[in-house]
Amino acid sequence: MNVITIVVSSLISFIVGYFSTVWISKQAKKRGFIGKDINKINKPEVPLMG
């Protein structure tokens, strides 16, 4: 395969994955799907995804 095709495909996949994770996290928090992170000292609230 062409190296440029592989690089562009990887970059697009990373960008889509990153922004969809951020969006899903915000939606989960907005809808109340949150829980405490029991593995951290200060127990921050984190979104639950399922």
N, C-alpha and C positions, 0 to 999 in steps of 0.2 A: 504494500500500500504506500501511497504517497505520504511522506512525513508531515507535510502541511495539513493534510486531511486528518491525520491522527491528532495533531496538536490542536487544531480547531475543534474537533469533536470533543476532546478532553476538556478544553476550556469552556465550551458551551455546557457540557454536563456538569462541571463544577459550579458555574454561575447559576444554572437552574436549580441545582441541589441546594446551594447556599441560600438563595433568596426564598425558595419554597420552605425551607426549614425555619427561617426567620418569620415568615408569614404565618405558618402553622403554629409556631410558638405564641405569637401575638393573639391569634384567634383562640387558642386554648386558654390563655390567661383571661381574655375578655369574656369567655363563656363559663369561666369558673372551674375549669379543669386544672387545678393546681394542687400541689402537695408539698410538704416540707422535705427537703433533702436531708435525710437522716445521717448521711455519711460526712457531713461538714459540721464544723464546730458551731457556727452561727445559725444553722438551720434555715437557709434562705428558701423562699417559695419558688418552685420551679413548675413549668407546665408539664402536665401528664398527657401523653399521646395515646394512651390506650391500654 
